[in-house]
Amino acid sequence: LYLLDRLTNGDAIIVYWNNEEYDYIVRGRRIVEPDAVEILAPTDTPLLTVFTCTPLFTTKQRLVLFAEPV
């Protein structure tokens, strides 16, 4: 997740799980505080949520990307 901050809306994310490929398109991003647990809440529609610490090499905040299945 080192380069996650370089992804922008429209970029592809491919997840491999149990010998299956899942394709997603980035649709949004946010910077949140470390205690922002709402990013883990279930959604009404399929949505991939990927997050990492930001800025790099700190635990100050979280960069969150939201991606929809293709």
Secondary structure, 3 states (H helix, E strand, C coil): CCCHHHCCCCCEEEEEECCEEEEEEEEEEEEECCCCHHHHCCCCCCCEEEEEEECCCCCCEEEEEEEEEC
